[in-house]
Amino acid sequence: MSGIFEFGEKREEYAVPVLNERAVRAGAGILFFLAVISFMNAWLTGNFQPTRVFVVAFLIEFTIRIFINPRYAPSLIVGQWMVRQQQPEWTGAPQKRFAWAIGFVLALIMLYLVVLNNVIGPINLIVCAACLTLLFFETAFGICIGCWIYNMFNKEAAQLCPGGVCEVPPAKTSGLGMMQIAIVVLFAAAVGGIGQWVYSTGPKKVELAQQPGSSAPAGPVDPAEIERCKVPDFAKAMGHEEKWKLHNNCK
């Protein structure tokens, strides 16, 4: 019987503890979905509350994965159930632990910045982008970027990597040809052209200005509020001025 505090399953046919890659990818997809929802909610509406909740949940998830047992991590429980009828793909657990440690560190940074100190700035964007990138590559392509970094700093190379990339070199026929590259480029150009046409022919945003003689009262100007809503230089340099005002509830 497996113990509570352990990392990976010990199977006789493998020299290292293993994890079911299909369940891992499913769990990454669940977290990526929730992360995108919370991130876009903050980006578009300026409401960071869902992001704060997700950061805490993300940290709890990875704490369980790393320090207790992956089989008790909520997203992996749901992921394992979703792929229960699929044949397991066993991958090495040591490199996964290293990769998840990267996610754990990023979650700690976001906990300090977003949850405890309500910091808003480019560092948050960079950390969020890193988390989303790691999750997206894991769930969409089965590529574990953290496992690749593990090989760079570990004397013993990772074993049983997803897709067998550690043991079997990719086939030469899997590369891209000029025709395939041209198709992708033309498709991107076509979508870009369609996007410009849609925006140029869509309804225009109507700006409501106060008409002369309007009875709308002008409220008193608070110098402290003006100073609080002064857009910092980094936001202007990023072209993020209007979003910064939205995020900070400034008009």
C-alpha positions in Angstrom: 0.0 0.0 0.0 1.3 3.4 -1.0 2.3 5.8 1.8 0.8 9.3 2.3 4.1 11.2 2.0 5.7 10.1 -1.2 6.3 11.4 -4.7 5.4 9.2 -7.6 4.5 5.6 -8.0 7.1 2.8 -7.7 6.7 0.3 -10.4 8.8 -2.8 -10.9 9.4 -2.1 -14.6 10.9 1.3 -14.1 14.1 2.3 -12.2 12.7 5.7 -11.0 9.3 6.7 -9.5 6.8 7.6 -12.2 3.7 9.7 -12.7 0.9 9.3 -15.2 1.6 12.0 -17.8 -1.9 12.0 -19.1 -3.2 13.0 -15.7 -0.5 15.6 -15.3 -1.4 17.2 -18.6 -5.1 17.2 -17.6 -4.3 18.8 -14.3 -2.2 21.5 -16.1 -5.1 22.1 -18.5 -7.4 22.7 -15.5 -5.1 25.1 -13.9 -4.4 26.9 -17.2 -8.1 27.4 -17.8 -8.6 28.9 -14.3 -5.5 31.0 -14.6 -6.6 32.5 -17.9 -10.0 33.4 -16.5 -8.6 35.1 -13.4 -5.8 36.9 -15.4 -8.2 38.2 -18.1 -10.7 39.3 -15.5 -8.0 41.4 -13.9 -6.7 42.7 -17.2 -10.1 43.7 -18.7 -12.1 44.7 -15.7 -9.5 45.7 -13.1 -10.9 43.3 -10.6 -7.9 41.4 -9.0 -10.0 39.5 -6.5 -10.3 36.3 -8.6 -6.6 36.5 -9.3 -5.8 36.6 -5.5 -8.1 33.6 -4.9 -6.4 31.7 -7.7 -2.9 32.5 -6.4 -3.8 31.1 -3.0 -5.4 28.0 -4.5 -2.4 27.5 -6.9 0.0 27.7 -4.0 -2.0 25.1 -2.0 -2.1 22.8 -5.0 1.6 22.8 -5.5 2.3 22.5 -1.8 0.4 19.3 -1.8 2.1 18.1 -5.0 5.6 18.7 -3.8 5.5 18.2 0.0 2.8 15.6 0.5 1.8 13.5 -2.5 0.7 14.3 -6.1 -2.2 11.8 -5.8 -3.9 14.1 -3.3 -3.5 17.3 -5.3 -7.0 18.5 -6.4 -6.3 19.3 -10.0 -4.5 15.9 -10.5 -7.4 14.1 -8.8 -9.8 15.6 -11.3 -7.4 15.1 -14.1 -6.9 11.4 -13.3 -10.6 10.9 -13.2 -11.0 12.6 -16.6 -8.4 10.3 -18.3 -9.4 7.2 -16.3 -10.3 5.3 -19.5 -7.0 6.2 -21.2 -3.9 4.0 -21.1 -1.4 5.6 -18.7 1.8 7.1 -20.1 4.4 6.8 -17.3 7.0 9.5 -17.0 9.8 10.1 -14.5 8.8 11.8 -11.3 12.1 13.5 -10.3 12.1 16.0 -13.1 8.4 16.7 -12.6 9.1 17.6 -8.9 11.8 20.1 -10.1 9.4 21.6 -12.6 6.6 21.9 -10.1 9.1 23.5 -7.7 9.4 26.3 -10.2 5.7 26.8 -10.2 5.7 26.8 -6.4 8.3 29.6 -6.3 6.3 31.7 -8.8 3.2 31.2 -6.6 5.1 32.4 -3.5 6.2 35.5 -5.4 2.6 36.2 -6.5 1.3 35.6 -3.0 3.7 38.2 -1.6 3.0 40.7 -4.4 -0.7 40.4 -5.3 -2.3 38.8 -2.2 -0.4 40.3 0.7 0.7 43.7 -0.7 -1.7 44.4 -3.5 1.3 45.4 -5.8 0.3 46.2 -9.4 3.1 46.5 -11.9 5.1 44.9 -14.6 6.6 42.2 -12.3 3.1 40.8 -11.8 2.7 40.6 -15.6 6.0 38.8 -16.1 5.3 36.2 -13.3 1.8 35.6 -14.6 3.1 35.2 -18.2 5.7 32.7 -17.0 3.1 30.6 -15.2 0.7 30.6 -18.2 3.5 29.7 -20.5 4.6 26.7 -18.4 1.0 25.5 -18.1 0.2 26.0 -21.7 3.2 24.1 -23.0 2.5 21.3 -20.6 -1.1 20.8 -21.5 -1.1 21.8 -25.2 2.1 20.1 -26.4 3.2 17.8 -23.6 6.4 19.8 -23.3 7.7 20.2 -19.8 9.9 23.3 -19.8 10.8 22.7 -16.2 12.0 19.2 -17.1 14.2 20.7 -19.8 15.7 23.0 -17.2 16.2 20.1 -14.9 18.5 18.4 -17.4 20.6 21.6 -17.6 21.4 21.6 -13.9 21.3 17.9 -12.9 24.2 15.5 -13.5 21.8 12.6 -14.0 19.7 13.1 -17.1 15.9 12.8 -16.7 14.4 9.4 -17.6 11.0 8.5 -19.1 10.3 12.0 -20.5 6.9 12.6 -22.1 6.8 11.4 -25.7 10.1 9.5 -25.1 12.2 12.6 -26.0 14.9 11.6 -23.5 15.4 8.2 -25.0 14.4 8.5 -28.6 15.6 11.3 -30.9 12.8 12.9 -33.0 12.3 11.5 -36.5 13.8 13.7 -39.3 10.5 13.6 -41.1 8.8 15.5 -38.2 10.4 18.8 -39.3 8.6 21.6 -41.1 8.8 22.0 -44.8 8.7 25.3 -46.7 5.2 24.7 -47.9 3.9 24.2 -44.3 5.7 27.3 -43.1 4.2 29.3 -46.0 0.7 28.1 -45.1 1.1 29.2 -41.5 2.4 32.6 -42.5 -0.4 33.2 -45.1 -3.0 32.1 -42.6 -1.6 34.5 -40.0 -1.6 37.3 -42.6 -5.1 36.5 -43.7 -6.4 36.6 -40.1 -4.6 39.9 -39.5 -6.2 41.4 -42.6 -9.6 40.2 -41.6 -9.1 41.6 -38.1 -8.2 45.1 -39.5 -11.3 44.9 -41.7 -13.6 43.9 -38.8 -12.3 46.7 -36.6 -12.5 49.3 -39.4 -16.2 48.4 -40.2 -17.4 47.8 -36.7 -19.4 50.2 -34.6 -17.5 53.2 -33.2 -17.2 53.8 -29.6 -19.2 56.9 -28.6 -17.6 59.2 -26.1 -20.1 61.0 -23.9 -18.9 64.5 -23.1 -20.5 66.9 -20.7 -22.5 69.4 -22.7 -22.3 73.2 -22.0 -24.8 74.2 -19.5 -25.2 70.7 -18.1 -26.4 70.6 -14.5 -24.1 67.7 -13.6 -22.2 68.9 -10.4 -18.5 68.9 -10.5 -17.2 67.3 -7.3 -14.4 68.7 -5.2 -10.9 67.9 -6.3 -8.9 65.8 -3.8 -5.1 66.4 -4.2 -4.4 63.0 -2.6 -6.6 61.3 -5.2 -4.9 63.2 -8.0 -1.5 62.0 -6.7 -2.7 58.4 -6.3 -4.0 58.4 -9.9 -0.9 59.8 -11.4 0.1 57.2 -14.0 3.7 55.9 -13.4 6.3 56.1 -16.1 6.6 52.3 -16.5 2.8 52.1 -17.4 3.2 54.9 -20.0 6.3 53.2 -21.5 4.3 50.0 -21.9 1.3 51.7 -23.4 -0.6 50.5 -20.4 -1.8 53.9 -19.2 -5.5 53.4 -19.7 -5.3 49.8 -18.2 -3.4 51.1 -15.2 -6.2 53.7 -14.6 -8.8 50.9 -14.9 -6.9 48.6 -12.5 -6.5 51.4 -9.9 -10.1 52.7 -10.2 -8.9 56.0 -11.6 -10.9 58.0 -14.2 
